[in-house]
Amino acid sequence: MSISLSSLILLPIWINMAQIQQGGPDEKEKTTALKDLLSRIDYELMKKDEPHIKTGEPFVFNYREDLHRWNQKRYEALGEIITKYVYELLEKDCNLKKISIPVDATESEPKSFIYMSEDALTNPQKLMVLIHGSGVVRAGQWARRLIINEDLDSGTQIPFIKRAVDEGYGVIVLNPNENYIEVEKPKIHVQSSSDSSDEPAEKRERKDKVSKETKKRRDFYEKYRNPQREKEMMQLYIRENGSPEEHAIYVWDHFIAQSAAENVFFVAHSYGGLAFVELMIQREADVKNKVTAVALTDSVHNVWHQEAGKTIREWMRENCCNWVSSSEPLDTSVESMLPDCPRVSAGMCLREIYDCCCFSRFQVTLPQIHQRNHYLWHL
């Protein structure tokens, strides 16, 4: 029977944990610390030796039945690996360029990025813009859960991008969830009270001791809650890209509006649909002049809450379509309380919301926009 490298490394830790789990509070604290150590070790090991890559087995969240937090960290680590891998595929397989934003950013300020095809700004005919939803997904992804549980074709935008390029489209891939960077929070040094205080020395020492113990417990709890973040961090937002809505407007102003394409097509999923509607509200005349059609999937936009005017709602009825999760057959009309674009079934048989982005289904629905005299694909 073979023993993996990770088993040999972790075996002494598990033995030590077993030996001290029968003890009192101090031993329990040590047990927690060892679990944190285990989490950090496995975080690194799983990057190098994830067994499912070799066996082809589906991902199992409860890899350690008694360590939910470890399982969550393992899942998050895998998500980070997937994000980096998808970025590589966008550049190597799809031949997209990574473009830093803001375009006039200084060396020291926070930056984000988008991806574009070589001809995104020069293609005179057509340009496709892809916007994913909210959450942990980044440029090139529709849904992390689909990537992990099914495959890259289901959960990423890559098949979509490749087909668009084959059909002669320029492509821009937005990255609306990359809104800030994290840096270590500066430490604030608090001056201790002067020894000349009227407070008795014994009482002052007792208060200092309680304060130190409280801080120790708080620091330990934070370390236990998130062992990957042992330092206190702060968020620095990216200029003019601090939210998905800001990001969509920024990319429109600096890239899409400057493109040579006569026809621009949007594909927006979930919160991406809300970001597109906000873009319309802020740049109505320009969007109407340049955008030919919009394919939405389970869009969470709301024309009432976003205060979209009558002219925007009318334009959406003629130029947009929202494919939603439904047990009805593909393209069956679905009733809507909102007076904007038509809603039709994505034919997903009550699968969960993100599943409607599965490329095999979404690819079929795209040509249906021609019913309103607009073509996304010339088939």
C-alpha positions as MATLAB code, in Angstrom:
seq = 'MSISLSSLILLPIWINMAQIQQGGPDEKEKTTALKDLLSRIDYELMKKDEPHIKTGEPFVFNYREDLHRWNQKRYEALGEIITKYVYELLEKDCNLKKISIPVDATESEPKSFIYMSEDALTNPQKLMVLIHGSGVVRAGQWARRLIINEDLDSGTQIPFIKRAVDEGYGVIVLNPNENYIEVEKPKIHVQSSSDSSDEPAEKRERKDKVSKETKKRRDFYEKYRNPQREKEMMQLYIRENGSPEEHAIYVWDHFIAQSAAENVFFVAHSYGGLAFVELMIQREADVKNKVTAVALTDSVHNVWHQEAGKTIREWMRENCCNWVSSSEPLDTSVESMLPDCPRVSAGMCLREIYDCCCFSRFQVTLPQIHQRNHYLWHL';
ca = [
       0.000    0.000    0.000;
       1.476    3.375   -1.052;
       1.587    6.363    1.288;
       1.469    9.874   -0.170;
       3.925   12.614    0.728;
       1.166   14.596    2.378;
       0.284   11.618    4.617;
       3.884   11.336    5.832;
       4.005   15.057    6.611;
       0.657   15.190    8.382;
       0.877   11.928   10.347;
       2.903   13.382   13.293;
       0.466   16.272   13.564;
      -2.550   13.982   13.756;
      -0.790   11.862   16.414;
      -0.064   14.947   18.520;
      -3.667   16.075   18.187;
      -4.918   12.699   19.364;
      -2.585   12.773   22.365;
      -3.720   16.171   23.668;
      -7.433   16.065   22.870;
      -8.136   14.478   26.283;
      -6.723   17.452   28.185;
      -8.141   20.691   29.555;
      -8.560   24.208   28.092;
      -4.848   24.676   27.371;
      -4.750   21.411   25.469;
      -7.875   22.374   23.496;
      -6.179   25.632   22.535;
      -3.181   23.662   21.320;
      -5.509   21.378   19.365;
      -7.006   24.394   17.621;
      -3.543   25.732   16.830;
      -2.568   22.386   15.323;
      -5.695   22.389   13.184;
      -4.699   25.821   11.937;
      -1.251   24.505   11.129;
      -2.813   21.568    9.340;
      -4.986   23.946    7.314;
      -1.994   25.996    6.215;
       0.057   22.922    5.319;
      -2.729   21.345    3.320;
      -3.427   24.682    1.620;
       0.029   24.438    0.089;
      -0.011   20.670   -0.473;
      -3.327   20.617   -2.294;
      -1.988   23.090   -4.850;
       0.812   20.667   -5.720;
      -0.883   17.298   -5.287;
      -4.660   17.600   -5.762;
      -5.611   13.906   -6.283;
      -8.686   14.603   -8.429;
      -6.498   16.025  -11.186;
      -4.951   12.582  -11.613;
      -7.963   10.366  -10.970;
     -10.670   12.425  -12.669;
     -12.958   11.947   -9.653;
     -15.533   14.671   -8.870;
     -14.701   17.221   -6.211;
     -15.798   16.271   -2.677;
     -16.336   19.177   -0.292;
     -16.426   17.091    2.931;
     -12.919   15.755    2.430;
     -12.379   15.823    6.214;
     -15.650   14.940    7.944;
     -14.657   16.539   11.267;
     -13.105   19.731    9.918;
     -15.655   21.887    8.112;
     -13.444   24.968    8.239;
     -10.567   23.013    6.717;
     -12.881   21.832    3.943;
     -13.975   25.406    3.290;
     -10.378   26.605    3.110;
      -9.543   23.771    0.750;
     -12.483   24.786   -1.461;
     -11.396   28.426   -1.437;
      -7.815   27.461   -2.272;
      -9.057   25.416   -5.203;
     -11.120   28.422   -6.310;
      -7.996   30.607   -6.335;
      -6.158   28.017   -8.410;
      -9.073   27.880  -10.863;
      -9.117   31.673  -11.214;
      -5.417   31.767  -12.087;
      -5.807   28.833  -14.473;
      -8.726   30.483  -16.303;
      -6.632   33.648  -16.683;
      -3.919   31.527  -18.297;
      -6.442   29.967  -20.677;
      -7.798   33.394  -21.663;
      -4.303   34.449  -22.670;
      -2.897   31.212  -24.122;
      -5.936   29.428  -25.599;
      -8.131   32.415  -26.452;
      -5.280   34.785  -27.351;
      -6.761   37.629  -25.313;
      -4.672   40.485  -23.944;
      -4.705   41.498  -20.293;
      -5.323   45.257  -20.059;
      -4.697   47.126  -16.798;
      -7.195   49.675  -15.525;
      -7.439   52.533  -14.753;
      -5.660   53.273  -18.009;
      -3.813   56.212  -16.419;
      -2.987   54.480  -13.139;
       0.251   55.373  -11.397;
       2.723   52.700  -10.366;
       1.683   52.854   -6.717;
      -2.125   52.923   -6.944;
      -4.413   49.828   -6.929;
      -5.198   48.358  -10.354;
      -7.603   45.890  -11.916;
      -7.736   44.485  -15.439;
      -9.928   43.232  -18.264;
      -9.252   40.969  -21.243;
      -9.594   41.909  -24.907;
      -9.023   40.273  -28.257;
      -6.416   41.811  -30.540;
      -9.114   43.362  -32.739;
     -11.536   44.398  -29.967;
     -11.184   48.108  -30.707;
     -10.468   47.881  -34.450;
     -13.005   45.295  -35.682;
     -15.335   47.396  -37.867;
     -18.260   44.969  -37.814;
     -19.042   43.462  -34.429;
     -17.889   43.335  -30.827;
     -19.069   41.014  -28.069;
     -18.873   42.061  -24.406;
     -19.183   39.458  -21.635;
     -20.184   40.332  -18.043;
     -20.374   37.681  -15.317;
     -22.382   37.844  -12.086;
     -21.469   38.735   -8.519;
     -19.515   36.768   -5.910;
     -16.178   35.001   -6.184;
     -16.115   34.630   -9.964;
     -13.600   36.629  -11.956;
     -12.964   37.411  -15.622;
     -13.662   34.424  -17.862;
     -15.913   32.580  -15.394;
     -19.668   32.111  -15.207;
     -19.846   29.996  -12.038;
     -17.125   28.475   -9.845;
     -19.440   25.721   -8.671;
     -20.039   24.578  -12.229;
     -16.317   24.592  -12.986;
     -15.576   22.437   -9.946;
     -18.564   20.081  -10.131;
     -18.856   19.748  -13.905;
     -16.247   21.161  -16.274;
     -14.640   24.244  -17.767;
     -17.030   24.284  -20.713;
     -20.012   24.593  -18.376;
     -18.615   27.103  -15.918;
     -16.349   29.385  -17.954;
     -16.792   31.807  -20.829;
     -14.024   30.138  -22.833;
     -16.204   28.165  -25.307;
     -18.219   31.333  -25.837;
     -15.101   33.403  -26.505;
     -13.679   30.861  -28.946;
     -16.879   30.704  -30.934;
     -17.160   34.492  -31.009;
     -13.617   34.758  -32.378;
     -14.343   32.054  -34.969;
     -17.444   34.004  -36.049;
     -15.413   37.182  -36.555;
     -16.278   39.089  -33.383;
     -13.953   41.237  -31.376;
     -14.235   40.316  -27.681;
     -14.013   42.211  -24.388;
     -14.253   40.294  -21.104;
     -15.161   42.425  -18.104;
     -13.896   41.766  -14.568;
     -16.532   43.524  -12.411;
     -15.750   41.814   -9.080;
     -12.100   42.893   -8.972;
     -12.871   46.109   -7.091;
     -10.077   46.443   -4.525;
      -6.770   45.111   -3.318;
      -5.940   44.120    0.244;
      -2.906   45.439    2.080;
      -1.720   45.061    5.627;
      -3.298   47.597    7.938;
      -0.776   50.021    9.487;
      -0.235   49.408   13.160;
      -1.289   52.204   15.481;
       0.968   52.602   18.495;
      -0.941   53.679   21.575;
       1.046   55.428   24.259;
       0.768   53.827   27.656;
      -0.566   55.912   30.494;
       1.974   57.951   32.403;
       3.448   56.530   35.575;
       2.551   59.814   37.248;
      -1.128   58.853   37.080;
      -3.029   59.043   40.349;
      -4.215   55.470   39.762;
      -2.567   52.988   42.151;
       0.196   50.928   40.493;
      -1.399   47.615   41.547;
      -4.744   48.530   39.962;
      -3.021   49.737   36.783;
      -1.044   46.508   36.477;
      -4.220   44.455   36.962;
      -5.998   46.403   34.195;
      -3.026   45.990   31.849;
      -3.029   42.244   32.486;
      -6.754   41.945   31.696;
      -6.283   44.035   28.537;
      -3.435   41.837   27.320;
      -5.405   38.658   27.964;
      -8.440   40.059   26.122;
      -6.272   41.010   23.127;
      -4.642   37.580   23.161;
      -8.043   35.839   23.058;
      -9.274   38.146   20.287;
      -6.133   37.634   18.194;
      -6.323   33.882   18.683;
      -9.987   33.836   17.648;
      -9.217   35.795   14.477;
      -6.389   33.410   13.670;
      -8.667   30.427   14.254;
     -11.455   31.954   12.174;
      -9.183   32.622    9.226;
      -5.743   31.002    9.464;
      -4.767   32.289    6.020;
      -5.134   35.871    7.190;
      -2.951   36.272   10.247;
      -2.360   39.964    9.622;
      -5.004   42.639    9.904;
      -5.846   43.790    6.398;
      -7.522   46.812    4.837;
      -9.165   47.302    1.432;
      -7.942   49.865   -1.090;
     -10.579   50.390   -3.766;
      -9.633   50.746   -7.408;
     -10.271   54.194   -8.781;
     -13.489   54.423  -10.826;
     -13.880   50.635  -10.547;
     -15.003   50.248   -6.944;
     -18.199   48.369   -7.852;
     -19.501   46.256  -10.780;
     -21.611   49.203  -11.936;
     -18.660   51.606  -11.879;
     -16.552   49.016  -13.688;
     -19.089   48.586  -16.507;
     -19.309   52.350  -17.021;
     -15.528   52.746  -16.934;
     -14.947   50.008  -19.518;
     -17.676   51.504  -21.690;
     -16.158   54.999  -21.598;
     -12.545   53.959  -22.164;
     -12.898   50.938  -24.447;
     -16.326   49.970  -25.819;
     -17.365   53.512  -26.781;
     -13.998   53.940  -28.510;
     -14.294   50.730  -30.528;
     -14.823   50.808  -34.287;
     -17.520   48.109  -34.240;
     -20.775   49.051  -35.909;
     -22.652   46.483  -33.791;
     -21.934   45.759  -30.113;
     -23.502   42.733  -28.404;
     -23.670   42.154  -24.648;
     -23.979   38.837  -22.832;
     -24.667   39.490  -19.140;
     -25.355   36.980  -16.374;
     -27.110   37.603  -13.041;
     -25.703   40.809  -11.482;
     -24.065   41.553  -14.818;
     -27.564   42.318  -16.106;
     -28.060   44.855  -13.340;
     -24.699   46.435  -14.219;
     -25.772   46.693  -17.870;
     -29.066   48.402  -16.951;
     -27.137   50.884  -14.789;
     -24.851   51.518  -17.758;
     -27.923   52.268  -19.884;
     -29.252   54.685  -17.288;
     -25.939   56.567  -17.163;
     -25.127   56.422  -20.911;
     -28.528   55.950  -22.541;
     -27.985   57.750  -25.852;
     -24.549   56.231  -26.444;
     -25.696   52.689  -25.617;
     -28.723   52.930  -27.890;
     -26.536   54.222  -30.704;
     -23.948   51.438  -30.430;
     -25.523   48.319  -28.896;
     -27.472   46.020  -31.208;
     -28.686   43.287  -28.850;
     -28.323   42.051  -25.274;
     -28.614   38.442  -24.109;
     -29.294   38.212  -20.361;
     -29.276   35.024  -18.274;
     -31.066   35.042  -14.932;
     -30.500   38.771  -14.753;
     -31.271   40.314  -11.362;
     -31.863   43.812  -12.726;
     -34.991   45.681  -11.637;
     -36.103   48.635  -13.746;
     -38.239   50.014  -10.892;
     -35.539   49.924   -8.207;
     -32.925   51.201  -10.639;
     -35.338   53.899  -11.827;
     -34.954   53.116  -15.520;
     -37.032   55.524  -17.580;
     -39.755   54.713  -20.091;
     -37.464   55.096  -23.112;
     -34.998   52.598  -21.621;
     -37.753   50.086  -20.896;
     -39.035   50.401  -24.442;
     -35.548   49.865  -25.877;
     -35.043   46.799  -23.691;
     -38.306   45.270  -24.917;
     -37.034   45.474  -28.491;
     -33.361   44.665  -28.028;
     -32.960   42.457  -24.929;
     -34.039   38.986  -23.888;
     -33.647   37.375  -20.460;
     -33.290   33.556  -20.384;
     -34.247   32.372  -16.898;
     -34.101   29.085  -14.990;
     -37.403   27.294  -15.580;
     -38.892   23.814  -15.892;
     -40.605   24.912  -19.124;
     -39.149   23.920  -22.527;
     -36.435   26.109  -23.998;
     -37.638   29.549  -25.159;
     -41.100   29.199  -23.616;
     -42.368   32.612  -22.549;
     -42.131   33.165  -18.769;
     -44.390   35.663  -17.020;
     -42.699   38.722  -15.579;
     -43.847   41.472  -13.230;
     -41.377   43.902  -14.810;
     -42.263   45.970  -17.891;
     -38.944   45.554  -19.668;
     -37.432   42.791  -21.808;
     -39.080   39.437  -22.619;
     -38.332   36.546  -20.256;
     -38.082   33.041  -21.694;
     -37.135   29.670  -20.284;
     -33.533   28.520  -20.442;
     -34.926   24.962  -20.308;
     -32.958   23.980  -17.244;
     -35.624   21.882  -15.484;
     -35.383   23.727  -12.167;
     -31.582   23.480  -11.967;
     -30.092   26.136   -9.738;
     -29.720   29.693  -10.918;
     -26.136   29.721  -12.226;
     -26.643   26.537  -14.228;
     -28.433   28.461  -16.960;
     -25.033   29.646  -18.123;
     -24.117   26.141  -19.264;
     -22.710   26.818  -22.716;
     -24.397   23.856  -24.392;
     -27.796   25.434  -23.683;
     -26.907   29.099  -23.941;
     -25.367   28.577  -27.378;
     -28.741   27.379  -28.681;
     -30.631   30.390  -27.340;
     -28.429   33.080  -28.868;
     -29.791   32.954  -32.440;
     -33.326   33.461  -31.144;
     -32.652   37.194  -30.887;
     -33.000   37.322  -34.671;
     -36.774   37.225  -34.064;
     -36.375   40.904  -33.193;
     -34.311   41.523  -36.335;
     -30.955   41.217  -34.581;
     -28.340   38.511  -35.077;
     -25.737   37.454  -32.545;
     -24.529   34.499  -34.581;
     -24.813   34.207  -38.347;
     -25.653   30.532  -38.641;
];
